[in-house]
């Protein structure tokens, strides 16, 4: 998707994404959202909770401790990136 669109925000704060936007994001079930310099940023989230991530990655032998440490590393990196 390369064109921009105006999206309506409901009184409850809900936004409906267009089908082409969802398709461009590969139809995620969950999105991670944050505001960066006044801009709403969205990206697909792998899972909604640590328990959900554990269930997904346990099949590959990845433990809860490894997931928690990986999250800490990503959060530190994101904080450094936000400062620049």
Phi, psi and omega in degrees: 000125182243343181270157179263157180218152173267128180247141180277139174255123181288165177302335178274001179086015182269143177236135176260125179274142178292155181302320181293329176292313179299319179297320179295332178269006180068037174050060180290152174276332180222149177237144172266135182230144174202164178251130181231113181051046177079007180245130176286125180247136177230143172209153179301139177257139180293321179203164182271343183210165178297321180298319178294317178297320177303314181297321181290313188272346179300326180300335180260007178081015180270123185273168177301317180300319179294318179298316180297316179294319177299319178297319178299317180297315180296318180296319177297317180297317179297321179296318178294319180295322181294331182286338182271000000 
